[in-house]
């Protein structure tokens, strides 16, 4: 099985707090849910949009969620002296134990 990883940057010009980042994460997750719901007709609207456009919009919103989650990890690293590297090792270990990942 091929393993892929995704790397997102630490953003500049921001001074986020744990609270502001958590709120932003919820906002972005809500936008993702809204896009999925809208284009799946869950609001009762009749929407006719090209599937390729829908998939790209979902991917854009998902990347916003991922970037905000990464930003929150950097906030935790700075404010609480958390080691992202150690947390990543623990996370990968958990994935292996659960059978989601094999090295």
trRosetta pair geometry for C-beta under 8 A, 3 or more apart (Angstrom, degrees):
i j d omega theta_ij theta_ji phi_ij phi_ji
1 102 6.2 95 43 48 121 103
3 101 6.9 60 -109 -149 118 99
3 103 7.7 -3 -36 -107 153 60
6 66 7.0 -31 120 180 141 150
8 63 8.0 160 -103 -163 129 83
8 66 6.1 162 -42 131 153 102
8 67 5.3 -152 -177 -104 146 69
8 70 4.5 -162 78 -13 124 170
10 70 7.6 -131 -89 142 55 106
10 71 7.6 122 -139 -107 58 63
10 74 5.2 123 -124 -100 105 155
11 14 5.2 39 105 5 111 131
11 67 7.5 69 -46 177 121 108
11 71 6.0 -13 17 -100 115 113
14 71 7.2 -30 102 -149 157 128
16 20 5.1 -141 -154 84 79 113
16 21 4.5 78 161 -59 133 100
16 24 7.4 -67 -133 9 132 143
16 71 6.1 59 33 157 158 117
16 72 7.8 -85 122 -89 141 54
16 75 5.4 -77 96 -84 103 130
17 20 4.6 89 47 11 83 100
17 21 6.7 -155 82 -4 40 88
17 75 6.9 107 -178 -158 17 135
17 79 7.7 78 -148 -75 61 155
18 21 6.1 -64 -149 41 24 108
18 22 6.2 26 155 -21 63 109
18 72 7.2 76 -137 -149 60 86
18 75 5.6 168 -81 135 60 129
18 76 6.8 78 -104 -78 104 72
18 79 6.3 -113 -44 64 106 159
19 22 5.8 -54 -146 34 29 111
19 23 6.5 27 156 -15 63 105
20 23 5.8 -54 -150 38 32 111
20 24 6.3 34 151 -20 65 107
21 24 5.5 -52 -145 38 35 113
21 25 6.3 42 152 -25 65 102
21 68 6.6 166 -166 -176 81 85
21 71 5.7 -154 -135 111 123 103
21 72 4.3 159 142 -92 132 83
21 75 5.3 -158 -7 -3 157 158
22 25 5.6 -49 -149 31 31 115
22 26 6.7 30 153 -16 62 103
22 72 6.7 91 -69 -118 59 131
23 26 5.8 -54 -152 36 33 110
23 27 6.4 37 149 -21 65 105
24 27 5.4 -51 -148 35 34 116
24 28 6.3 32 155 -17 67 105
24 68 5.1 -152 119 -144 104 130
24 71 7.8 -25 87 78 139 138
25 28 5.9 -55 -147 38 29 108
25 29 6.3 29 154 -18 64 107
25 65 7.0 74 -153 -149 70 68
25 68 4.6 176 -90 129 68 124
25 69 6.0 88 -122 -74 119 66
25 72 6.1 -4 -55 -43 134 140
26 29 5.7 -53 -144 38 31 111
26 30 6.3 37 153 -22 64 105
27 30 5.7 -57 -153 34 29 114
27 31 6.6 29 150 -19 64 103
28 31 5.6 -50 -149 33 35 113
28 32 6.6 40 150 -21 64 101
28 61 7.0 165 -176 -172 78 75
28 64 4.5 -153 -147 125 121 103
28 65 4.6 173 128 -85 116 61
28 68 5.0 170 10 5 154 150
29 32 5.5 -49 -151 33 35 115
29 33 6.5 35 151 -17 65 104
29 65 5.5 84 -78 -116 65 118
30 33 5.7 -54 -147 38 33 111
30 34 6.2 37 152 -24 65 106
31 34 5.5 -50 -145 34 32 116
31 35 6.5 34 156 -19 64 102
31 61 5.2 -151 116 -141 97 117
31 64 6.9 -17 76 83 134 145
32 35 6.0 -55 -152 33 29 109
32 36 6.5 24 154 -13 64 108
32 58 7.0 73 -152 -151 79 66
32 61 4.1 162 -93 137 70 120
32 62 5.8 90 -122 -74 127 58
32 64 7.5 -166 -58 63 99 104
32 65 5.6 -11 -38 -43 142 131
33 36 5.8 -57 -147 40 32 109
33 37 5.9 29 157 -17 67 112
34 37 5.8 -58 -141 42 26 109
34 38 6.0 29 160 -23 64 109
35 38 5.9 -53 -142 34 25 111
35 39 6.4 3 167 0 61 112
35 54 7.8 155 166 -158 96 72
35 57 5.2 -158 -160 132 135 109
35 58 5.6 -180 118 -89 127 63
35 61 5.2 -174 12 -14 147 156
36 39 6.6 -75 -150 47 23 95
36 40 6.0 7 161 -7 64 120
36 42 7.9 26 117 7 71 135
36 58 6.1 72 -76 -113 81 112
37 40 6.0 -70 -139 45 25 102
37 42 3.9 -78 -160 55 83 130
37 43 6.1 89 141 -39 102 88
38 42 7.3 -63 -56 43 21 87
38 43 5.9 3 -108 -1 58 127
38 45 7.0 -4 -154 52 72 130
38 47 6.3 86 157 -50 75 165
39 47 5.8 -111 -120 106 48 145
39 49 6.0 -70 -127 50 105 129
39 54 4.4 146 -176 -132 158 122
39 57 7.5 137 -34 69 147 132
39 58 7.8 -101 43 -54 144 106
41 44 7.2 74 175 -83 73 8
41 45 6.6 -139 -134 71 61 60
41 46 7.0 17 -121 -110 109 37
41 47 6.1 -156 -81 27 72 96
49 53 5.4 -101 166 76 105 124
49 54 5.5 121 103 -56 117 99
50 53 4.4 85 71 4 94 106
50 54 7.1 -167 93 -8 49 85
51 54 5.5 -56 -148 37 37 114
51 55 6.2 36 156 -20 70 105
52 55 5.9 -52 -145 36 30 110
52 56 6.4 29 155 -17 63 107
53 56 5.9 -58 -150 38 30 110
53 57 6.4 28 153 -18 65 107
54 57 5.8 -57 -149 36 30 109
54 58 6.3 30 154 -18 65 106
55 58 5.7 -54 -148 37 31 112
55 59 6.3 33 153 -20 64 106
56 59 5.6 -52 -146 36 32 113
56 60 6.4 36 153 -23 64 102
57 60 5.7 -49 -148 32 33 113
57 61 6.6 28 155 -14 64 105
58 61 5.9 -59 -151 39 31 107
58 62 6.1 32 152 -21 66 109
59 62 5.5 -55 -144 38 31 114
59 63 6.4 34 155 -20 65 103
60 63 5.9 -55 -152 34 29 110
60 64 6.8 33 148 -20 62 102
61 64 5.5 -49 -153 31 37 115
61 65 6.7 41 148 -20 65 100
62 65 5.5 -48 -152 32 37 114
62 66 6.4 36 150 -18 67 104
63 66 5.4 -51 -143 39 36 112
63 67 6.1 38 156 -21 68 104
64 67 5.9 -52 -142 36 29 110
64 68 6.4 27 157 -17 62 108
65 68 6.0 -62 -151 38 27 108
65 69 6.4 27 152 -19 64 108
66 69 5.7 -55 -148 36 31 112
66 70 6.4 32 153 -19 65 105
67 70 5.6 -53 -149 36 32 112
67 71 6.4 37 150 -22 65 104
68 71 5.4 -48 -147 34 35 116
68 72 6.5 39 151 -23 63 101
69 72 5.6 -50 -152 32 34 114
69 73 6.8 38 148 -21 63 99
70 73 5.6 -48 -155 29 37 114
70 74 6.8 35 149 -16 65 101
71 74 5.7 -54 -154 36 36 111
71 75 6.5 40 148 -22 67 103
72 75 5.4 -48 -148 33 37 115
72 76 6.4 37 152 -19 65 103
73 76 5.7 -54 -150 37 32 111
73 77 6.4 38 150 -24 64 104
73 82 7.8 -117 -167 99 66 131
73 84 5.5 80 162 -112 115 114
73 87 7.5 -160 -147 82 112 150
74 77 5.4 -48 -147 32 34 116
74 78 6.4 27 157 -13 65 106
74 84 7.5 -8 -85 -63 52 141
75 78 6.1 -62 -150 41 29 105
75 79 5.8 2 165 1 68 118
76 79 6.3 -63 -125 50 25 94
76 80 5.2 -31 -169 36 65 117
76 82 4.6 -10 137 30 94 145
77 80 7.5 -49 -89 56 6 75
77 81 7.5 20 -174 -139 43 13
77 82 4.9 -96 -96 69 47 84
77 83 7.2 77 -127 -102 93 17
77 84 5.2 -32 -81 -36 129 100
82 87 6.6 24 166 -38 106 132
83 86 3.9 56 96 14 120 110
83 87 6.4 166 93 -12 64 84
84 87 5.5 -58 -147 41 33 113
84 88 6.1 38 154 -24 68 105
85 88 5.7 -53 -148 33 29 112
85 89 6.6 31 153 -19 62 102
86 89 5.6 -50 -150 33 35 113
86 90 6.4 35 152 -17 65 105
87 90 5.6 -54 -150 38 33 113
87 91 6.2 36 151 -23 66 107
88 91 5.5 -53 -144 36 32 114
88 92 6.3 32 157 -18 66 104
89 92 5.9 -54 -147 36 29 109
89 93 6.4 32 152 -20 62 107
90 93 5.6 -57 -151 36 30 115
90 94 6.4 34 151 -21 65 103
91 94 5.6 -51 -151 32 32 113
91 95 6.6 32 150 -18 64 103
92 95 5.6 -53 -151 35 34 113
92 96 6.5 35 151 -19 65 104
92 101 6.7 -89 -160 92 70 158
93 96 5.7 -54 -150 36 32 111
93 97 6.3 33 154 -19 66 106
94 97 5.7 -54 -146 36 31 112
94 98 6.3 20 158 -10 65 110
95 98 6.0 -63 -146 43 28 105
95 100 4.4 -83 -165 71 81 111
95 101 4.0 41 131 8 112 124
96 99 7.7 44 178 -68 31 22
96 100 7.5 -87 -66 54 21 70
96 101 5.1 -66 -76 79 61 94
96 102 6.8 107 -131 -97 83 40
96 103 6.8 -24 -105 -13 126 98
99 102 7.8 1 -153 -57 51 93
